[in-house]
Amino acid sequence: QVQLVESGGGLVQPGGSLRLSCAASGSIFSINVMGWYRQAPGKQRELVATMTSGGRTNYADSVKGRFTISRDNAKNTVYLQMNSLKPEDTAVYYCNLRIGSFEYWGQGTQVTVSL
């Protein structure tokens, strides 16, 4: 079927940067939405950023101006450049792919912002 493989998570100091990558494989329609969600301990999963295959983006208010989502449609890969990281950005980050009414999720990658 469809699989999403994430990479790029890790431990970083406040003010630092990380770049997450997510590559999708399988039967993927060219018209779709890819994005990132995150879930902190004891919190609900929340939207971070999404991007349609046509280039339309959507960001959570908490990350606007700091995070940038991009994608390579030919590679079915989505990226999340995270700058000026804060401790409150600490969470498990999940890659998401939506094709019509179908949704697929990656396994999640841990991002920890701490001294």
C-alpha positions, 0 to 999 in steps of 0.5 A: 500500500502506501508508506511514509518514512520520516527522518531528521528528528533529534535533540537540539538546543533552544534557538537551533534548527532541524529539518524533517523529511518524509518520503511517501511510497506506493500508489500515490495520486498526484493530487494530494495534501502532505503535511506535519502534525505533532503531539506532545506528552499529555496533549492532543495531536495538532496541525503544524503545517500542510501543503497541497500538490498545487503549492497551497500552504497552511500553518499553525499560528504558533509556528508561523515565521519560524517553520517552512514546509516544502515538497518535491512532487516528483519524489513524493517527499515533504520537508519541514524546516524548523528554525528558532526552535523553542522548548514548547516545540518538543513533541513527536512529529508525524507525517501525513498524506491525504488523498481524497478521503484516505489518510496515511500516517508516518511512524513519528519522529521525536523532536526535543528542544532542550539545553 
